[in-house]
Amino acid sequence: MVKIGGSVITDKSRPFFLNHNNLDRLASALASYEGRLVIVHGGGSYAHPIAKRYGLTTVPTKIDPKGVTLTRLAVLTLHNEVVLSLLKAGVFVYSIQPLTLLQGSVAQILNGVLSSNLTPVTYGDVISTGNGSYVISGDELMRIIASSLKPKRVVFTVDVDGIYDTNPKNGRLLKEVSPNWLPKQSSEDGFDVTGRILGKVKEAQNIASMGLDVYFVSGLHPERVLKVLRGEETIATRVSGRVGS
């Protein structure tokens, strides 16, 4: 499983700014991987600014319906760009709305797609219920999918080399972190309705506790992503589910 981080393919300081070069390079690397993949991507500067404007969070809230429509439109606009880039690289994808996974058998749905020689791609989205609307992050989807599929490796791509003990600008890159580790401060600037790096780390720790290998690696260096997927040594952080590791 691979999470394409929104910070890798968009500039979070510039709404609706897609970094085509980063996306295409990462898509090419994923295309050269010889195993089966499930891909999840974040909303980046497409979804987060609108979600913030209308008060969307990860908790169900009654908000202006226009905010739901606009946020989902932004998400789907970015999703189409991701799909087109993967297709151009030679990855034949099958788009899956998160709501489909939440309401059905995750393993059955994804294995059905994989058995057709297609690559499932889903994304952080807005879910609307009787109690209101809320954001389901790509990170949360990674946990939900991992718990059902039990993939060999789970990879989070980010815009830095991995997880740092403090801030990437002046902190120390950690080769491995334990289930109980917490960052001293956020390593991401700006607003992110899905919880910044802390939310990603918590989800990764939950996934690792299932006995799965979880990694944080720079999506700005696609060759590292490929090495992690292949089980080769590279610059990255491994999240361990072993207590005391």
C-alpha positions in Angstrom: 0.0 0.0 0.0 1.2 3.5 -0.8 -0.1 6.8 0.4 0.7 9.7 -2.0 0.9 12.6 0.4 -0.9 15.8 -0.6 2.3 17.7 0.5 4.3 15.8 -2.1 2.1 16.5 -5.2 0.7 20.0 -4.2 2.0 23.2 -2.6 -0.1 23.5 0.5 0.7 27.2 0.7 -0.9 27.8 -2.8 -4.5 26.6 -3.2 -5.1 24.4 -6.2 -1.4 24.2 -7.1 -0.4 20.8 -8.5 3.2 19.9 -8.8 3.0 17.9 -12.1 6.7 17.0 -12.0 6.5 15.5 -8.6 3.4 13.6 -9.4 4.6 12.3 -12.7 8.0 11.2 -11.3 6.3 9.3 -8.4 3.8 7.8 -10.8 6.6 6.5 -13.0 8.3 4.9 -9.9 5.1 3.2 -8.9 4.6 1.9 -12.4 8.0 0.2 -12.3 7.1 -1.7 -9.2 6.5 -5.3 -10.2 4.1 -6.2 -7.4 0.4 -5.4 -6.8 -0.4 -2.0 -5.3 -3.2 -0.2 -3.5 -2.9 3.5 -3.7 -4.4 6.2 -1.5 -3.8 10.0 -1.9 -4.4 13.0 0.2 -6.2 16.3 -0.7 -3.3 18.7 -0.3 -3.9 22.3 -1.3 -7.0 21.3 -3.2 -9.2 20.1 -0.3 -7.8 21.6 2.9 -8.3 25.3 2.3 -12.0 24.8 1.3 -12.6 22.4 4.2 -11.1 25.0 6.6 -13.3 27.8 5.2 -16.5 25.9 5.7 -15.6 24.3 9.1 -15.2 20.7 8.0 -13.2 18.6 10.4 -12.8 14.9 11.2 -15.8 15.1 13.5 -19.4 15.1 12.0 -20.6 18.7 11.9 -23.7 20.4 10.4 -22.2 22.7 7.8 -23.3 24.7 4.8 -24.1 22.0 2.1 -22.2 24.2 -0.4 -19.0 23.5 1.6 -19.5 19.8 1.1 -20.0 20.1 -2.6 -17.0 22.4 -3.1 -14.7 20.3 -1.0 -15.6 17.1 -2.8 -15.3 18.8 -6.2 -11.8 19.9 -5.2 -10.9 16.4 -4.0 -12.2 14.8 -7.3 -10.4 17.4 -9.4 -7.1 16.4 -7.8 -8.1 12.7 -8.0 -8.5 13.0 -11.7 -5.0 14.5 -12.0 -3.6 11.6 -10.0 -5.4 9.0 -12.2 -4.2 10.6 -15.4 -0.6 10.7 -14.2 -0.7 7.1 -13.2 -2.3 6.1 -16.5 0.3 8.0 -18.5 3.0 6.1 -16.5 1.3 2.8 -17.4 -0.6 2.1 -14.3 -4.2 1.0 -15.1 -6.2 2.2 -12.1 -9.7 1.7 -10.8 -11.1 4.7 -8.8 -12.9 3.8 -5.6 -14.9 6.3 -3.6 -14.1 6.0 0.1 -17.9 5.7 0.9 -17.9 2.4 -1.0 -15.2 1.0 1.2 -16.9 2.2 4.4 -20.2 0.5 3.5 -18.9 -2.7 2.0 -16.3 -5.5 2.5 -13.0 -3.7 2.0 -11.0 -6.9 1.3 -13.6 -8.3 -1.1 -13.9 -5.0 -3.0 -10.2 -4.4 -3.4 -9.2 -8.0 -4.1 -11.9 -8.0 -6.8 -10.2 -5.0 -8.5 -6.7 -6.5 -8.0 -7.7 -9.8 -9.5 -8.7 -7.9 -12.7 -5.1 -6.6 -13.0 -6.2 -3.1 -12.0 -4.7 -0.9 -9.3 -7.3 0.4 -6.8 -6.9 4.1 -6.0 -8.9 5.9 -3.4 -8.5 9.2 -1.6 -9.3 11.4 1.4 -12.9 12.6 1.1 -16.0 14.1 2.8 -18.5 11.7 4.2 -22.1 13.0 4.9 -24.3 11.3 7.5 -27.4 12.1 9.5 -25.2 13.6 12.2 -23.4 15.9 9.7 -20.5 15.9 7.4 -16.9 15.0 8.2 -13.5 14.5 6.5 -12.1 11.0 6.3 -8.4 11.4 5.7 -6.2 9.3 3.4 -4.2 8.3 6.5 -7.3 6.9 8.2 -8.2 5.0 5.0 -4.7 3.5 5.0 -5.4 2.0 8.4 -8.9 0.8 7.4 -7.6 -0.9 4.3 -4.4 -2.3 5.9 -6.5 -3.9 8.7 -8.5 -5.8 6.0 -5.8 -6.6 3.4 -2.8 -7.0 5.6 -0.4 -5.9 2.8 3.3 -6.8 2.9 4.4 -3.1 3.3 2.6 0.1 4.0 4.3 3.3 2.8 3.5 6.9 3.6 5.2 9.3 1.2 5.8 12.8 2.7 7.7 15.9 1.6 10.7 15.3 4.0 13.0 12.3 4.4 11.0 10.6 7.1 10.0 11.2 10.8 12.2 13.6 12.8 12.6 13.9 16.6 11.4 17.5 16.4 11.2 19.7 13.2 12.8 18.6 9.9 14.6 21.9 9.6 16.7 21.4 12.7 15.8 17.9 14.0 17.3 14.5 13.7 15.9 11.9 11.2 14.8 8.8 13.1 15.5 5.4 11.5 12.8 3.7 13.6 10.1 4.8 16.0 8.1 2.8 18.5 4.3 2.4 19.1 4.5 4.9 22.0 6.6 7.6 20.3 5.2 11.1 19.9 6.9 14.1 18.2 7.8 17.0 20.4 6.2 19.4 17.9 4.5 19.3 14.5 6.9 18.9 11.6 4.4 20.5 9.2 3.5 24.2 8.9 0.1 25.5 8.0 -3.4 24.2 8.5 -4.4 20.6 7.8 -7.9 19.5 8.8 -6.7 15.8 9.1 -4.2 16.3 11.9 -0.8 17.2 10.4 2.1 14.8 11.0 0.7 13.6 14.4 -2.3 12.1 12.8 -0.2 10.3 10.2 2.1 8.9 12.9 -0.8 7.7 15.1 -2.4 5.9 12.1 1.0 4.4 11.1 1.5 3.1 14.7 -1.9 1.6 14.7 -1.1 -0.2 11.4 2.3 -1.3 12.7 0.6 -2.8 15.8 -1.1 -5.2 13.4 2.3 -6.7 12.7 2.8 -4.9 9.4 5.8 -3.0 8.2 5.1 0.7 7.9 7.5 3.3 6.4 7.7 7.1 6.0 9.7 8.0 3.0 10.2 11.1 0.8 7.9 11.2 -2.2 10.3 13.9 -3.6 12.8 11.0 -4.1 10.7 8.4 -6.0 13.7 6.0 -6.2 13.5 5.7 -2.4 9.8 4.9 -2.5 10.6 2.1 -4.9 13.4 0.8 -2.7 11.1 0.7 0.3 8.5 -1.2 -1.7 11.1 -3.7 -2.8 12.4 -4.2 0.7 15.8 -2.5 0.0 17.7 -0.2 2.3 17.2 3.5 1.8 16.7 6.8 3.7 13.3 6.4 5.5 11.7 5.8 8.9 10.3 2.5 9.9 7.4 2.5 12.3 7.6 -0.6 14.4 4.7 -2.3 16.2 7.0 -4.0 18.6 6.9 -2.6 22.1 10.3 -1.4 23.2 11.7 -1.3 19.6 
